[in-house]
Amino acid sequence: MAPSSPTVLVTRRLPSSVLDMLRAACDVDAHGSTDELDPQTLRERLAGKQGLLCMFNDPIDADTIAAGDGLKVISTVAVGYDNIDVSAATERGIIVTNTPDILTGATAELTWALILAVTRRVGEGDRIIRARGWHGWTFDFLLGGELRGKQLGVVGGGRIGQAVAAVASAFGMEVVFANRSGAGAEGQPVLSLDELLRTSDVVSLHVPLTDATRHLIDRRTLPRMKRSAILINTSRGGVVDDDALAWALEERLIAGAGLDVYEGEPHVHPGLLVCENVCLTPHLGSATRETRTAMAELAARNVVEVLAGRPPLTPVS
């Protein structure tokens, strides 16, 4: 690679095909591990780079951005970009990109996996079998609930929320939305958040993490849900106050929860770990081979386009 080629820092291990795409156009400094670079090392390795390809859980704050004195593009392998100080990047003329659309189907599928796991107590049953605690079929053992005739409340009317809603009719569920724009999927009602919480049997969260949505579900809003309702979060940790959720579950204010994201990941609130009526997954929303590869490819293409002087495919700023 010629010395004049732009240089790019890749913060985590990626498929070799994606790195090859980058290497065809750039010098690549790849951190070949799934472990996070500590802040000091990240800043040191970012110095002199023109591109940064990062993950959603890499904190890219103003100081880190300042360390990238030659940066032209920050490309995240994610839809959400709350880990990046976009304002600081914009002030320095740095383009920020993300990977929307690609993970819609995979995240919607996982949302339904959690809904079914909680309502039919799949996790509880699995743990009983593994502990050799099942002694044969009985009429009223581990009874769950049915979805038919119930209401699915979707908080957030974006691509993923609408993809989740599109499946509801297959289970005989009615759908209502609550979202900031006031628009839901065509023909489906839009309620206030309070009304959605009060009337829905399943509440599924599909909003970005912003100042307005942080702790959207907390000690004030959880008691407004039905005691028979379940809460699903495949959006972002921090949209739910995990301490408040653990309290609501312990007090039986709601019937259960399915969670793929948490505050302070990978830490999980200890109160959630001991709840039998909670299904916990380790941030698997986009975790299919097809989706993760496509996300990484799009993020790499964004870097290549910007460093070649062309507009990015999916700019945030």
C-alpha positions as CSV (number, residue, x, y, z in Angstrom):
1,M,0.0,0.0,0.0
2,A,1.4,3.4,-1.0
3,P,2.4,5.6,2.0
4,S,-0.1,8.2,0.9
5,S,-3.0,5.8,1.4
6,P,-5.5,6.9,4.1
7,T,-5.3,5.0,7.3
8,V,-8.2,3.4,9.2
9,L,-8.4,2.1,12.8
10,V,-10.8,-0.9,13.2
11,T,-11.6,-1.3,16.9
12,R,-12.8,-4.9,17.0
13,R,-12.4,-8.2,15.1
14,L,-14.3,-8.3,11.8
15,P,-14.7,-10.8,9.0
16,S,-11.6,-11.1,6.8
17,S,-13.7,-10.2,3.7
18,V,-14.5,-6.9,5.3
19,L,-10.9,-6.2,6.2
20,D,-9.9,-7.1,2.7
21,M,-12.4,-4.5,1.4
22,L,-10.8,-1.9,3.5
23,R,-7.2,-2.9,2.7
24,A,-7.9,-2.5,-1.0
25,A,-8.3,1.2,-0.4
26,C,-6.6,2.0,2.9
27,D,-3.9,1.1,5.3
28,V,-5.7,-0.7,8.1
29,D,-4.8,-0.9,11.8
30,A,-7.1,-3.6,13.0
31,H,-7.5,-4.6,16.7
32,G,-8.0,-8.3,16.1
33,S,-9.9,-9.0,19.3
34,T,-13.5,-8.8,20.5
35,D,-12.3,-7.0,23.6
36,E,-12.6,-3.3,24.0
37,L,-9.6,-1.0,23.6
38,D,-9.0,0.9,26.8
39,P,-9.6,4.7,26.3
40,Q,-5.9,5.6,26.4
41,T,-4.9,2.9,23.9
42,L,-7.8,3.9,21.6
43,R,-6.7,7.5,21.5
44,E,-3.0,6.6,20.9
45,R,-3.9,4.3,18.0
46,L,-6.3,6.8,16.6
47,A,-3.7,9.5,16.2
48,G,-3.0,10.3,12.6
49,K,-5.8,8.1,11.3
50,Q,-8.3,9.4,8.7
51,G,-10.9,6.8,9.4
52,L,-12.4,5.0,12.5
53,L,-14.6,1.9,12.2
54,C,-16.1,1.2,15.6
55,M,-18.8,-0.7,17.4
56,F,-21.8,0.6,19.3
57,N,-20.1,-0.1,22.7
58,D,-16.9,1.8,21.9
59,P,-17.2,5.1,23.7
60,I,-16.2,7.8,21.2
61,D,-16.3,10.9,23.3
62,A,-15.0,14.4,22.5
63,D,-11.5,13.7,23.9
64,T,-11.2,10.6,21.8
65,I,-12.4,12.5,18.7
66,A,-9.8,15.2,19.4
67,A,-7.1,12.6,19.5
68,G,-8.0,11.7,16.0
69,D,-6.4,14.8,14.6
70,G,-6.7,13.7,11.0
71,L,-10.1,12.0,11.2
72,K,-12.5,12.4,8.3
73,V,-15.1,9.6,9.1
74,I,-16.4,7.7,12.1
75,S,-18.3,4.6,10.9
76,T,-20.2,2.5,13.5
77,V,-21.3,-1.0,12.9
78,A,-24.8,-0.3,14.4
79,V,-28.0,1.6,13.9
80,G,-27.7,3.5,17.2
81,Y,-24.9,6.0,17.7
82,D,-25.4,7.3,21.2
83,N,-21.9,6.2,22.0
84,I,-20.5,8.8,19.6
85,D,-20.3,12.5,20.4
86,V,-21.8,13.5,17.1
87,S,-21.7,17.2,17.9
88,A,-18.0,17.1,18.6
89,A,-17.4,15.2,15.4
90,T,-19.5,17.7,13.4
91,E,-17.6,20.6,14.8
92,R,-14.4,19.1,13.5
93,G,-15.9,18.4,10.1
94,I,-15.9,14.6,10.7
95,I,-18.7,12.6,9.0
96,V,-20.5,10.0,11.2
97,T,-22.2,7.0,9.6
98,N,-24.2,4.1,10.8
99,T,-25.8,0.9,9.4
100,P,-29.6,1.3,9.4
101,D,-32.1,-1.1,7.8
102,I,-29.9,-4.2,7.7
103,L,-30.7,-5.4,11.2
104,T,-34.4,-4.8,11.1
105,G,-35.5,-8.3,10.3
106,A,-33.0,-10.0,12.7
107,T,-34.0,-7.7,15.6
108,A,-37.7,-8.2,14.9
109,E,-37.2,-12.0,15.0
110,L,-35.4,-11.8,18.3
111,T,-38.2,-9.6,19.7
112,W,-40.7,-12.3,18.9
113,A,-38.5,-15.0,20.3
114,L,-38.5,-13.1,23.6
115,I,-42.2,-12.5,23.6
116,L,-42.8,-16.3,23.1
117,A,-40.2,-17.3,25.6
118,V,-41.7,-15.2,28.3
119,T,-45.4,-15.9,27.6
120,R,-44.8,-19.7,27.3
121,R,-42.2,-19.8,30.1
122,V,-39.6,-21.4,27.8
123,G,-36.6,-20.4,29.9
124,E,-38.1,-21.7,33.1
125,G,-38.9,-25.0,31.5
126,D,-35.4,-25.3,30.1
127,R,-33.8,-24.6,33.5
128,I,-36.1,-27.2,35.2
129,I,-35.2,-29.9,32.7
130,R,-31.4,-29.2,33.0
131,A,-31.7,-29.3,36.8
132,R,-33.5,-32.7,36.5
133,G,-36.5,-31.1,38.3
134,W,-39.2,-32.4,35.9
135,H,-41.0,-35.5,37.1
136,G,-43.5,-35.9,34.4
137,W,-46.5,-34.2,32.8
138,T,-49.2,-32.8,35.0
139,F,-52.3,-30.8,34.1
140,D,-51.4,-27.4,35.6
141,F,-47.6,-27.5,35.5
142,L,-45.8,-24.3,34.3
143,L,-48.9,-22.8,32.6
144,G,-48.2,-19.8,30.4
145,G,-50.5,-17.5,28.5
146,E,-51.7,-17.2,24.9
147,L,-51.2,-14.3,22.6
148,R,-54.4,-14.6,20.6
149,G,-56.8,-11.8,21.4
150,K,-54.2,-9.8,23.2
151,Q,-52.8,-6.3,22.5
152,L,-49.3,-5.6,21.4
153,G,-48.1,-2.1,22.3
154,V,-45.1,-1.0,20.2
155,V,-43.3,2.0,21.5
156,G,-41.5,3.5,18.5
157,G,-42.8,3.5,15.0
158,G,-39.5,3.0,13.2
159,R,-38.4,0.2,10.9
160,I,-37.9,-2.4,13.7
161,G,-41.1,-1.5,15.5
162,Q,-43.1,-1.8,12.3
163,A,-41.4,-5.1,11.4
164,V,-42.4,-6.5,14.9
165,A,-46.0,-5.2,14.4
166,A,-46.3,-6.9,11.0
167,V,-46.0,-10.3,12.6
168,A,-48.7,-9.7,15.3
169,S,-51.6,-10.7,13.1
170,A,-50.2,-14.2,12.7
171,F,-50.7,-14.7,16.5
172,G,-54.1,-13.1,16.5
173,M,-52.9,-9.9,18.2
174,E,-54.1,-6.3,17.8
175,V,-51.3,-3.7,17.6
176,V,-51.2,-0.1,18.9
177,F,-48.3,2.3,18.6
178,A,-46.8,5.1,20.7
179,N,-44.2,7.2,19.1
180,R,-42.9,10.7,18.8
181,S,-43.9,11.4,15.2
182,G,-47.5,10.3,15.9
183,A,-47.4,7.9,12.9
184,G,-47.6,4.1,13.1
185,A,-48.0,1.4,10.5
186,E,-51.0,2.2,8.2
187,G,-54.3,1.4,9.8
188,Q,-53.1,0.9,13.3
189,P,-53.9,3.3,16.1
190,V,-51.4,5.6,17.8
191,L,-51.9,6.1,21.6
192,S,-50.2,8.2,24.2
193,L,-47.5,6.2,26.1
194,D,-49.7,6.2,29.2
195,E,-52.7,4.8,27.3
196,L,-50.5,2.2,25.6
197,L,-49.0,1.0,28.9
198,R,-52.4,0.9,30.6
199,T,-54.1,-1.2,27.9
200,S,-51.4,-3.5,26.3
201,D,-50.7,-7.1,27.2
202,V,-47.2,-7.0,25.7
203,V,-45.2,-3.8,25.6
204,S,-42.2,-3.8,23.2
205,L,-39.7,-1.0,23.1
206,H,-38.1,0.2,19.8
207,V,-36.7,3.6,20.4
208,P,-33.2,5.1,20.2
209,L,-31.5,6.1,23.4
210,T,-31.7,9.9,23.8
211,D,-32.2,12.3,26.6
212,A,-35.9,12.0,25.9
213,T,-36.0,8.2,26.1
214,R,-33.6,7.5,28.9
215,H,-35.5,5.7,31.6
216,L,-38.7,6.0,29.6
217,I,-39.8,3.0,31.6
218,D,-39.2,3.6,35.3
219,R,-40.8,3.5,38.7
220,R,-43.4,6.1,37.5
221,T,-44.4,4.3,34.3
222,L,-44.1,0.6,35.3
223,P,-47.1,0.6,37.7
224,R,-49.3,1.9,34.8
225,M,-48.9,-1.4,33.0
226,K,-51.3,-4.3,33.6
227,R,-50.2,-6.8,36.2
228,S,-50.6,-9.5,33.6
229,A,-48.4,-7.7,31.0
230,I,-44.9,-8.4,29.9
231,L,-42.2,-5.9,28.9
232,I,-39.8,-6.5,26.0
233,N,-36.7,-4.4,25.4
234,T,-34.5,-5.0,22.3
235,S,-33.7,-1.3,21.8
236,R,-31.1,0.1,24.1
237,G,-30.1,-0.4,27.7
238,G,-31.0,2.8,29.5
239,V,-34.4,3.1,27.9
240,V,-35.5,1.0,30.9
241,D,-34.4,1.8,34.4
242,D,-33.2,-1.7,35.3
243,D,-33.4,-1.1,39.0
244,A,-37.0,0.0,38.7
245,L,-37.8,-3.1,36.5
246,A,-36.3,-5.5,39.1
247,W,-38.5,-3.8,41.7
248,A,-41.6,-4.0,39.6
249,L,-41.0,-7.7,38.9
250,E,-40.3,-8.5,42.6
251,E,-43.5,-6.7,43.6
252,R,-45.4,-8.5,40.8
253,L,-46.5,-5.2,39.3
254,I,-46.0,-6.8,35.9
255,A,-46.0,-10.5,34.9
256,G,-42.6,-10.8,33.2
257,A,-40.0,-9.3,30.9
258,G,-37.7,-10.2,28.0
259,L,-34.5,-8.3,27.8
260,D,-31.7,-8.2,25.2
261,V,-30.1,-4.9,26.4
262,Y,-29.1,-3.6,29.8
263,E,-27.8,-0.5,31.5
264,G,-24.0,-0.7,32.0
265,E,-23.5,-3.7,29.7
266,P,-22.2,-6.3,30.2
267,H,-23.3,-5.8,33.8
268,V,-26.8,-7.1,34.5
269,H,-28.8,-5.9,37.5
270,P,-28.6,-8.7,40.1
271,G,-32.3,-8.3,40.8
272,L,-33.0,-9.4,37.2
273,L,-30.8,-12.4,37.4
274,V,-32.9,-14.1,40.1
275,C,-36.3,-13.5,38.5
276,E,-37.7,-16.7,37.0
277,N,-40.2,-14.7,34.9
278,V,-37.5,-12.9,32.9
279,C,-35.8,-14.1,29.8
280,L,-32.3,-12.6,29.4
281,T,-30.2,-12.7,26.2
282,P,-26.7,-11.1,25.7
283,H,-27.5,-8.4,23.2
284,L,-28.3,-10.7,20.3
285,G,-30.6,-8.5,18.3
286,S,-28.5,-8.4,15.2
287,A,-26.7,-11.6,15.9
288,T,-27.1,-13.6,12.7
289,R,-24.2,-14.4,10.4
290,E,-26.0,-12.7,7.5
291,T,-26.9,-9.5,9.4
292,R,-23.6,-9.0,11.2
293,T,-21.6,-9.5,8.0
294,A,-23.8,-7.1,6.0
295,M,-23.5,-4.5,8.8
296,A,-19.8,-4.7,8.8
297,E,-19.6,-4.5,5.0
298,L,-21.8,-1.4,5.0
299,A,-19.7,0.3,7.7
300,A,-16.6,-0.5,5.7
301,R,-18.1,0.9,2.5
302,N,-19.0,4.1,4.3
303,V,-15.3,4.5,5.3
304,V,-14.1,3.8,1.8
305,E,-16.6,6.2,0.2
306,V,-15.7,9.1,2.5
307,L,-12.0,8.7,2.2
308,A,-12.3,8.6,-1.6
309,G,-14.0,11.9,-1.5
310,R,-17.5,10.6,-2.2
311,P,-20.7,10.9,-0.1
312,P,-21.3,8.1,2.4
313,L,-24.1,5.6,1.9
314,T,-25.7,6.1,5.3
315,P,-24.7,9.3,7.0
316,V,-25.7,10.3,10.5
317,S,-24.1,13.8,10.1
